[in-house]
Amino acid sequence: SHFKHYQQLITNSNKHLTERTISSYNMINRFITFLAFALLLCVSLTNAVTEEMTGGDAKRELLTKKEKRAIRKAKRQEKKAKRQEERAKRQEKRAKKEKRRN
């Protein structure tokens, strides 16, 4: 009779323990789910804000190789023109100096 009594006590305490662990696992589960949703919300908001800043649907189109090449060529031509201008100015100055000397 004593044995059965103890067995009953142990079974009851075990039941209580399992209920407690299950409820704590449920809490943890809920917390993780909440965190996941919070993170998802943050990411989507950030994405929306960034898109708004870059100008909505007007996503910046990537330049094709041809376009990049054309841009580089234009820059080179600009530099060349500048150098020629500078050379011309220097020659003018030299010519003026020569005139003054003569």
Secondary structure as GFF3:
##gff-version 3
##sequence-region A 1 102
A	DSSP	alpha_helix	2	54	.	.	.	ID=ss1
A	DSSP	alpha_helix	65	101	.	.	.	ID=ss2
###
